Structure formats: C-alpha cells, structure tokens
Amino acid sequence: MAFSLFDSKGTPIENQRYTWRDMVRAPISKLDDDAFTRVRVIMMNGIEVEALRFSHMAARFNKDLRLPLALIRRSEQHQATMINWLLSADHSPLEITIAYEQVAIELTAAVAQREPDPYLAQTYRYGLLEDFDHLYRYSALLDRLEGKDPNNITQSYTDIVPARPTWEHHRYPTDDPVNHYDRTNAHMLSKLHALTITSTEQQTHNYYMNVGPVFSDPIARQLYAEIASVEEQHVTQYESMLDPSETWLEQWVLHEANECYNYYSCVESETNPRIKAIWERFLDYELGHFHAACEAFRTYERRDPSEIITAPFERPIELKSQRDFYRQVLVDEVDLRRMGPQFVPKAQESQASIDYRAMLHSEGEPSGPVSAGYIWTPGTELMARDGASGATIPTGTVAAAQRPASGMTAH
C-alpha cells in the first residue's frame, strides 16, 4: 500500500517521551527471532546514528536551526538507544559482525533492484560484491576463533561464499568517488537510497574501528583493520552520490523523509509483534520530525517540501533474502574494477589502485590466510564427502587448521 508523508502529522515532538525502563527493553533472541528482525534492528540503528551525525553538523553551521535540531536530536538519541539495545548480550562481537555484513548484502541488493538510476544501481551492485566477500572472510574467522557456524546468524537467507577478493578491494582514493545525482532532476528514491546505504556503511565502518582492537588474535586484529579500510572506501563511494549543492535544510528534510521510508519498510515486513510496535511508534515520531523539518524549510528557504518529496512511497524496501539477484550479479560482475568514477573490466583497472595495493600488501595481507581452505558447510560439520570419489574432505575449522593462519599472504 502506498504511503504518503503528508497524510499524517505524526507525534508532536513535545509528546515524544521516554523513561529508562521504556528505552532499555528485553532484547531480541539471537537464535529464535528471525534473522531479518536483527537486520532491521541494525539497519535502523545505522539510520538513526546518521540522523544524529547530520544534525550535529547542521547545528554547527546554522545558528537559527540549533534549537529545533536539538529538540529532535534528543528524541533520535533515545530512538537509537532503544533500537541498538535490542541486540542481546549473547551475541559475540564477531557474530554481530556477521550480522552487519548480512545487512550490507541484503539491504544493498534490495536497494540496487529498486534504484531508478542505472549508474547508481551499478554502484550498489559493485559495493555489494565486496560486502559479500567480507561475510565469507569473517565467517572463516568465526569458525577459527569460536568454532561457530555463521549460519546460526544468517539462518540460510544469505550465501556464504567468496566474491571479489577482499585484498583486491583496496583502491587509490581517486578511484572511490562516483558521479553524484543532480538534485534538480534526480528521482526522490535515488536520494533516499543514497542516504540509506551511506548510513549503514558508516555504521559498519565505525563498528569495525571500535571492536577490531579488542581481539587478541593477531590475524583477527589485522582482518578488522583491513576490512575497516574498505568500509571507509564504501562510505566515500556512497556519500559521493549525494549532490553537494543541496542546502542544509534540503538535506534535513531528506534525512527525516528517509527515516520515515525505512521505518515504513520495517513496519510492513516485521514478523515479531513486539518489535513491530516499536517500528510503528517510531514511524509516528519520525513523521513529527519530518513535518518540523518541512516547517523550517518553508520558513527559511520559502520553498515547498513537495518539490523534494514528490510522491508517496509506492512500496517499502523489500527486507528479505535477495539470493537470486546477487547470485547473478556475482556471475556477471565479479571481475569489474574501478577507473575513477567508471566501472571497467579487470584488465582496465586504474594503475594508481594497482600501485597502491602493491605498496599496501608489500608485507602481506590478512584476508587470504584467514580463510585458507575454508568452505562453509551447514551445521559446522567437520567433514564432507566428495560427490565423485566418496572420500571424506575436511571442511570448516578442520580444513583451516591444516593451513597456517598466523602470517599474512602477499598477492
């Protein structure tokens, strides 16, 4: 069902109230809740943290907006707290990492299929294959360090296989930015999609920068350092989609509209009634924020918000397994590389990025050896049987243990 941001004023900011008990609720179950409930929790925390980050930056540059931004920012701080605290304490940092990569894969795949601009859709597909490989490398690490099956987190919704190798993701900074959309004629969804994916990638980068140092295992510390570097590239790539000529108020309206769009998508797909009630409540809160931003837009820029939010949302983001789509992308586009803002065959990759990787990997890189010999098998089975010969083949931890993992591999 189509959803219009202009049909309801939502909850006024003065009625958006919390207590500590209200804010810190019983978490979701790691194993019993559907994996996509966790996907929504992580996604919406990323959206809320981006809203906080933007609000602080906007306040530094706009004296007249400081009070309205502060009022809304307090509510969004507590929204982010309630959402992020839904993750249960029995998730290890590495299991949360697996969940973050599942979000990156499934959400980016869903957005790529809805994106009306072919060039921006290509950008999403390109980044998707890198997050896909990160899931595989971290799954191997989970197997090595904790002896756990990553499928306990992904619940068979997401493939765990190699994609574009992580050690080939490192690019010279001139090869990360892409062409931005034109704010005057871009589709409304293109603007919201760019904000959505930038938000979640920024959250992933921050998480890896925070948890990477807590590991004692040397290869784990190196892997987090390597993939955090790639995630920073992803933030650079996706935020460069945004038209830099958008005004602060235009960006504020878009941020609030994007929060509504994502909460609406969560309401439409959530299977846990307790969590769905949170999405419904926060959608009403965000409608209140959206209309406050629209009022400021009218007051200070003398412009109509309908020139930015041009139509109702025809349907939500499809938060479900996108397996058929990304399997085809993997076949068709795994060998694409970057040359400035263009996507080119591997043989035409920018020499600047090739030279940069040669320097960066001159003493080896960790993403290869951490997954040497690792083949994901359902149930963390230790042995598999070869289909042709019938011989037993070590998998997972057993296979990985037969290969050195303490050093780094040079490519």
N, C-alpha and C positions, 0 to 999 in steps of 0.2 A: 504494500500500500504506500502511495506517495506521501511524503511528509514535508510540510511547509514550515519554515522557521517563523513565518509571520502570522500563523494561525493562533498561536498561544503566547502570552507574555511570560509564562513560566513562573517560578517562585521569586518574589522580590528579594533583593539582597538582604534586606533587614530581617527577613524571615528564614534565612539560611543559617540554622543554628546547630551546634554540636555539643556533646559532652565527651569526656574522655572514654567513658564506657561505650558510648554510641560510636565513637571513632575507631576504637580498637575492638573489633568483633572476633567471633570464632573464625579461624581461618578455613580455607578450603581443604579437602582431603587430597594428599598427594596421589594416592592410588585409586580412591573411589570416585572422585569427581572426574568428569570428562576433561580430556586434555585441552579442549577448546575453551573451557571455563578459565583455566590457567592462562591460555593465550590471551583471552580478553583482559584478565587482570593485569598482565604485564603490558599489554598494548595501552590500556587506559592510564596506567601509571606513567608511561612514557609521554602520552599526550598531555597529561596534567603537569608534569615536570617541565615540558616545553612551554606550557602556558605561563608557568611561574618565571621561567628564564626570560621569556619575551617581555612579560610585564615589568620586571625589574629594569630591563634595558630601556623600555619605553619611558619609564618614570625618570630615568636619568637624563633624558633628552627633551622631556615635555613637562614643564612646571604645572601647566593647567590640568594635566591628566593625573597628577600624582595621587590626589585623594580618591577619585573613582577607581583608579587601578589598585590602590591599597585595599579598598573595601572588598573588591572582587578577589584580589590575590589571597586574602586571608581565608576566604571560603575554599579557594582552589588548593591552598596548602593542606587544609583538612580533608578535602576530597582525595588528594594524592595519598595522604596518610591512611585513610580508611581503605583505599584500594590496595596499596602496597602491603599493608599489614595482613591482607587476606592470604598471603603466601605463608604456608605453615613452616614451623621451625625444623621439621624433619627433612626438608629439602637441604641437601648439601650445596655449597656454592657451585660445585661442578654440575649438579643436577639442575640448578637454576640456570646455569649457562646453557645446558641442553635445551631448556625451555625457551630461553631468549632466542636461540637460533631457530627453533621451530616457529616462533613468532615471525622472525625475519623472513623465513621461507614462505610460509602460508599467507601472511599478510601481503608481502610484496607480490606474490603470484596473483592474489586476488585483485590487487590494485592494477597490476600490469594488464590484466584482461579487460578491465573497465576503462582504462585510460584512453580518452579520445584522441590524444595527440600521438601519432606513430613514433616520433622521435623520443618523446618522454617514455612511451611504453617500452621502447628498445632499451632505454637507460635502466628501467626497472628490471627487465629480463637479464641484463648484463650483471647487475649487482646481485640478483637472485642466485646466480650460479656460484658466486663467491661465498655467500652465506651457506649455500648448500654444502660446499666443501668444508666450511668451518664446523658444521654439525658432525660431519664424518670424523674430522680430526679430534674434536672434543669427545666424541663417543669412544674413540680409541683410548683417550686419556682416562675417561671414566672407567673403562674396562681395566686398564692397567692399575690405577690408583685405588679404586674402590670395589673392583670386581662386580660391577653392577651392569645390568642390561639397560642401555639408553631407551629401549622401547617401553620401559616402565613409565617413562615421562612422555614419550611421543605417542604411545598407545596405538601403534600401527597406522597412524594417519600420515606419517611423513617418512619418506625413504631415507635410509642411512647408507649412502654410497659416495664414492669420490666424485667430484665435479672438476671445475677448473682448479688446478692445484694451488693451494694457498701460497706456496713460495713464488708463484707467478702473478700474484695479485699486487705486488708492490710496484707502484708507478712513480715516476718523477712528478712533482707537483703540477707541472704544466699539462699533464695528461689526466688530471682528475676533474676539473670543472667541465660542465656541459653547457650547452646553449640554454638560456632561460626562456620561459614563456613570455609572451607580450601581454602585459596586464590589460591592455585596451581591447584585445580580441580573444584572449585565451578562454577556453571553456571553464566554467566555475569548478567543475570536478578536477581539472588539471591543477588548479591552485590548492585545493584541499588535499589531493593525493600527495602533492609535494610536501605539504606540511606534515601529513600523517607519517610518511616514511622517514622524513628528516627527524621527526620526534623520536621514533622508535630506534633509529640507528644511533642517535645521540645518546639515548639511554643505554644502549648496549655498549657503546664506547666507554661511557662513564663507569659502568659496572665492571668491565674488564680492567680498567685502570685501578679500581678500588680493590678487587678481590685477587688480582694477579699476584701481588706481593705476599699474600697470606699463605701461599703454598710453600712447603719446604722442599718439595721435589724440584730439582733443577730444571728438568725438561718441561714441567708444568709451568714454572715461572717464565721460561723462555717462550712457550707456546702462547701464553696470555699476552706477553709483550708483543709477539709477532702479530697476533690477530687484532689486538688493540690498535696497532698501527694501521691495519687495513680498515678497521671500523672508522678511524679518523678520516681516512680517504673517502669512505662512504658518506660521511657527514658532509665533507667538502663537495662531493659529487651531487648529492641530493639537494643541499641547500642552494647550490648554484642554479637549480631550476627556477628559483623564486626571482621574480622581476625586481631588481634593486630600486626601480623608480616608484614602487608602491609607497604611499605615505605611511607614517606610523599608525594613523587612525585606520587606514585601509587594512593594514596588517592586523590590527587589533580585531576589527570586525571579522576578518577571515579566520583568525585563531579561534574566536568564540564560535563561529559557524562550524569550524572543523571539529571542535569538541562536541557540538550537538550531533554532527554527522556520525561521529564514531560511537557516541552513546546510543544513538538511534540504531546503529548496526548491532550493538551488543544486546539491546532490548529485543530486537527481532530474532536473535538466534540463541539466546541463553537458555540452557536446559535446567539449571539449578534455580528453583523459585526464590530461595533466599538471596542469591546473588542478583537475580533479575530485578528484585525490588530495589537494590542499590542502583542499578543502571537506570531504572525508571525515575528514581528520586533525583539522581544527578543530571539526567536529561532535563528535568524541570528546572533544576538550578542553573544549568547552562543556558537555557532559554532566557532566564532572567539576566544572565551576564551578556548574552547576545544583544538583547534589547537595550541594555545600558550602554554598550559599545555603539550601537546604532544611534542612540540619542546624542552621544558625544560627537559622532561622525556628522550628524545633521547640524549640531550647534557650531562646531569649529570649522568644518570644511564646507558647510552649506551644500552638502551633496546627499543624494537619496541612496540608502543602503541597497535598494533593489538594483542599482547599476552594478553591484558586485555579486550579490546573491540573486541571481537572475531567474531562478525557477525552484520549485520543490524538488526534494530528492526523490527520484523515481523509484529507487530501491536501495537497500543497505549494501554495505560491503559484505561479500559472502565469506563469512568466517567458518570455513570448512576445509577439508582436505582438497588440495589443488593438484593431486598427483598426476593426473593425465596431462595437465598443462605443462608442468615443469619437467616431466619426463621427455616431452617433445622438445622443449627448449634446450634440454641437456644434449639431445642428439643433434639439434640444428646449430647451436650457437656456442658450444663449449670452447671452440677454437677462435672465437673472436677476441680481439685485443683492442687497445686504445691508441689513437694517434691524435693528440689534442682532444677536441670535443667529438671526434668521429669514432665510430666502431668499425674496425678493419680486420681483414684476415690476419692470422698469426704472423705470416711472413712479412706483413707490412707494419708491424708494431713499431712504435716510436723508439728510435735508437737511444733517446735520453732515458727512457724507462729501462731498457735493456742494460745500459751502462750503470744506472742507479742500482739495479738488482745485483749486478756483478760486485759492486762495492759492498752492498748490504750483506750479501751472502758469502763474502770472501772468507769468512771463518766458519761457514756452515749455517744452516737454518734448522729450527726445531720441528717444523710441521711434517717433515718427511719421516724421520725416525720415530716420532711418537706413534705413528700409525703403521709402521713397517710390519707387514704380514697380517694386519688386522682386517678381518672380514666379518661384518656384523652378521650374527646368526640369532634368530629368535630364541629367547629364553636363556641367553648367555650360555648356550651349550658349549662344551669344551671341545667336542669332536663332531665332525660332519662326515658323511660317507660320500665318496666320489661317485657320481652317477654312472660313469662309464666303467671304471675298474672295480668299484665296490670297496676300494681301500679307504681306511679312515684317515681323515685330514684334520689336523689341529686347527682350531679357529679361536677367535677372540683372544683371551689372555694367554692361552697356551701357545698360540702361534706367535703372538707378540713377544712372549718371553724367550723365544728361540732366537730373537734378533736383538742386537744391542740398542738400547734407548738412552744411554747416558750421555751420548755425544750429540753432535749435530751433523747433518748431511749437507755437503756442498753440491750445488747444482750449476 
